[in-house]
Amino acid sequence: MRLVKFVATAGVASRRASEELIRAGRVAVNGQPVIDPARDVSEQDEVTVDGDAVRQPERRVVYAVNKPLGVVSTARDPQGRPTVVGLVPDAIRLYPVGRLDADSSGLILLTNDGELAHRLTHPSFEVTKTYVATVAGAPVGEAALRRLRAGVELEDGRTAPARVRRLAGERLEITIHEGRNRQVRRMCEAVGYPVRALERVAFGPLKLGGLASGGYRRLTGAETAQLASAGSEARRSESGSSGGRGRQRRR
């Protein structure tokens, strides 16, 4: 097993963060610092991070959480704000899959499975996220909807096309597969309809459903497999296409 996978699946951090730990020289194998994430390790090797032993978890878990407003999407917060990890009373070390702004609510996943987290968040897999945005200035005009569907020019580049449908009143349902910072808010602002409230209602095939605000539930094996398959299908679709538009790599 590659060292980066060993560290990530042990629940130390996400795949990307685990690679950063290794390159920073904070990971050692059998007492020797290793900076190559691709280094092969086995169960017989002693792996440590900052001197603490790393062991594979006895079980991998995934939780769906309905994040309330004001809760941050981190394991710890230096400002002392409540975190999504604090909403789930599990002794296993969990971390969020991606981010959801403090001023946004809705579905976020917590897991100790670094491989799954990588599959769900890396831009190349194009796993979709669906949001319901309540906007100012409604009703939203057809020209604005067309711009959102075609892709919007932002300061960090043009967005990929989004799936957008107008719900009742001032609400829009928007599905994207990129993960830029505050992307949905910036897209709506760019077409003249600032977001007043934003809720994530789906992550890939998983829907928020009737989960209460602040509530959580552990996903079944079938649900976890569906999430993993969503990433696989996106990657296969990408590798099977020729040419095509450029894809955003930034999260």
C-alpha positions in Angstrom: 0.0 0.0 0.0 1.3 3.5 -0.8 2.2 5.6 2.2 -0.4 8.3 1.4 -3.2 5.8 1.2 -2.0 4.2 4.5 -2.1 7.5 6.3 -5.4 8.6 4.7 -7.3 5.3 5.3 -6.0 5.4 8.9 -8.2 8.5 9.4 -5.3 10.9 10.0 -6.5 13.3 7.3 -7.9 13.4 3.8 -5.9 12.1 0.9 -4.7 15.5 -0.1 -3.9 16.6 3.5 -2.1 13.3 4.1 0.1 14.0 1.0 0.9 17.4 2.4 1.9 15.9 5.8 4.3 13.5 4.1 5.9 16.1 1.9 6.4 18.3 5.0 8.5 15.5 6.5 6.1 14.9 9.4 5.6 11.2 8.5 8.2 8.5 9.4 8.4 4.8 8.4 10.3 2.6 10.8 11.8 5.7 12.5 13.0 7.4 9.2 11.2 10.5 7.8 9.8 9.8 4.3 8.7 12.6 1.9 7.6 10.4 -1.0 3.8 9.8 -0.8 4.2 6.9 -3.2 6.5 4.9 -0.9 5.2 1.4 -0.4 4.5 0.3 3.2 3.1 -2.9 4.7 1.3 -3.8 7.9 4.7 -4.8 9.3 6.1 -1.2 8.9 5.8 1.2 11.8 4.3 4.5 10.5 4.2 7.6 12.7 2.9 11.1 12.2 4.6 13.7 14.4 5.8 10.8 16.5 2.4 9.2 17.0 1.8 5.7 15.7 -0.6 5.4 12.8 -2.8 2.3 12.6 -5.5 1.2 10.2 -9.0 1.7 11.6 -11.0 -1.3 12.7 -14.0 0.0 10.8 -14.7 2.7 8.2 -17.8 4.9 8.7 -19.6 7.6 6.9 -22.1 9.9 8.5 -24.6 12.3 6.8 -25.0 15.5 8.8 -27.4 18.3 8.3 -25.1 21.2 9.2 -26.9 24.2 10.8 -26.0 27.8 10.2 -23.0 29.0 12.1 -21.3 25.6 12.4 -18.0 25.4 10.6 -16.9 22.5 8.4 -13.7 21.6 10.2 -12.6 19.2 12.9 -11.4 22.0 15.2 -11.8 25.8 15.1 -9.3 28.2 16.6 -12.1 30.7 17.2 -14.0 28.3 19.3 -17.0 28.0 17.0 -19.0 24.8 16.9 -17.8 22.3 14.3 -19.6 19.6 12.3 -17.4 16.9 13.9 -18.8 17.9 17.3 -22.3 17.0 16.1 -21.5 13.3 15.9 -20.6 11.5 19.1 -18.3 8.8 17.7 -15.0 7.8 19.3 -13.5 7.3 15.8 -11.6 10.3 14.5 -13.8 11.8 11.8 -13.2 14.7 9.3 -15.5 16.5 6.9 -15.6 15.6 3.2 -15.1 18.9 1.5 -16.4 22.2 2.9 -19.7 24.0 3.5 -19.6 27.6 4.5 -20.6 28.6 8.0 -23.4 30.8 6.6 -24.7 27.9 4.5 -26.6 24.8 5.8 -27.4 21.3 4.7 -25.8 18.0 3.8 -22.2 17.4 4.7 -20.4 14.0 5.1 -18.1 13.0 7.9 -15.8 9.9 7.5 -12.6 8.3 8.5 -12.2 6.8 5.0 -9.6 8.9 3.2 -9.9 7.1 -0.1 -13.7 7.7 -0.3 -13.1 11.4 0.7 -10.6 11.8 -2.1 -12.9 10.2 -4.6 -15.8 12.5 -3.6 -13.9 15.7 -3.6 -11.1 15.6 -6.2 -12.3 17.7 -9.2 -11.4 15.0 -11.7 -14.2 12.8 -10.5 -16.8 15.5 -11.0 -19.1 14.3 -8.2 -22.2 16.6 -8.2 -23.5 18.8 -5.3 -27.0 20.2 -5.4 -28.1 23.4 -3.6 -31.3 25.3 -3.0 -30.5 29.0 -3.1 -33.0 31.7 -1.9 -32.1 34.8 -3.9 -32.9 38.5 -3.7 -34.5 40.2 -6.7 -36.8 37.4 -7.7 -38.3 36.3 -10.0 -35.2 35.2 -11.7 -35.2 36.1 -15.4 -34.6 33.6 -18.2 -31.4 35.4 -19.3 -29.9 34.8 -15.9 -30.9 31.1 -15.9 -29.3 30.7 -19.3 -26.0 32.2 -18.1 -25.9 29.9 -15.1 -26.6 26.9 -17.3 -23.9 27.9 -19.8 -21.2 28.8 -17.2 -20.5 32.1 -15.5 -17.3 34.2 -15.8 -15.9 34.7 -12.3 -12.6 36.3 -11.2 -11.0 32.9 -11.0 -12.2 31.8 -14.4 -15.4 30.6 -16.1 -17.4 28.0 -14.3 -18.5 24.7 -15.8 -22.2 24.6 -17.0 -24.6 24.0 -14.1 -28.0 22.3 -14.0 -30.4 25.0 -12.8 -34.2 24.9 -12.3 -36.4 27.6 -10.9 -38.5 26.5 -7.9 -41.4 28.3 -6.4 -40.9 32.0 -5.6 -37.3 33.2 -5.0 -35.7 29.7 -4.9 -33.4 28.1 -7.4 -32.1 24.5 -7.4 -28.5 24.5 -8.7 -26.3 21.5 -9.3 -22.5 21.8 -9.9 -19.6 19.5 -9.9 -16.8 22.0 -9.1 -15.9 23.0 -5.6 -14.6 26.6 -5.8 -14.8 28.8 -2.8 -18.4 30.1 -2.3 -19.1 29.2 -5.9 -22.9 29.1 -5.9 -23.1 32.5 -4.1 -20.6 34.1 -6.6 -22.4 32.6 -9.6 -25.8 34.0 -8.5 -24.2 37.4 -7.6 -22.6 37.5 -11.1 -26.0 37.2 -12.8 -27.7 39.8 -10.6 -29.4 37.7 -7.9 -27.5 37.7 -4.6 -28.0 34.7 -2.4 -29.9 35.3 0.9 -29.8 31.7 2.0 -28.1 28.5 0.7 -28.8 24.9 1.6 -27.0 21.8 0.2 -29.7 19.2 -0.5 -27.7 16.4 -2.2 -24.1 15.1 -2.5 -23.8 12.8 -5.5 -26.6 10.3 -5.2 -27.2 11.0 -1.5 -30.0 13.3 -0.6 -30.5 15.3 2.6 -34.1 14.1 2.9 -35.9 14.6 6.2 -32.7 14.8 8.4 -33.3 17.4 11.0 -31.0 20.4 11.3 -28.1 19.4 13.5 -29.0 15.7 13.1 -26.9 12.9 11.7 -27.1 9.3 10.6 -24.6 6.7 9.7 -24.8 5.6 6.1 -25.5 2.0 5.2 -23.0 -0.1 3.3 -25.2 0.3 0.2 -25.3 4.1 0.4 -21.5 4.2 0.9 -21.1 2.0 -2.2 -23.3 4.3 -4.2 -21.2 7.3 -3.2 -18.0 5.5 -4.2 -19.6 4.4 -7.6 -20.6 8.0 -8.3 -16.9 9.0 -8.3 -15.9 5.9 -10.4 -18.5 6.6 -13.1 -17.4 10.2 -13.4 -13.7 9.2 -13.7 -14.6 6.6 -16.3 -16.6 9.1 -18.3 -13.7 11.5 -18.2 -11.1 9.0 -19.3 -13.4 7.8 -22.1 -13.9 11.2 -23.6 -11.6 12.7 -26.2 -10.9 16.4 -26.2 -13.7 18.1 -24.2 -13.6 21.2 -22.2 -10.9 21.9 -19.6 -11.8 21.0 -16.1 -11.3 23.0 -13.0 -8.7 21.5 -10.5 -9.2 24.0 -7.7 -11.4 23.3 -4.7 
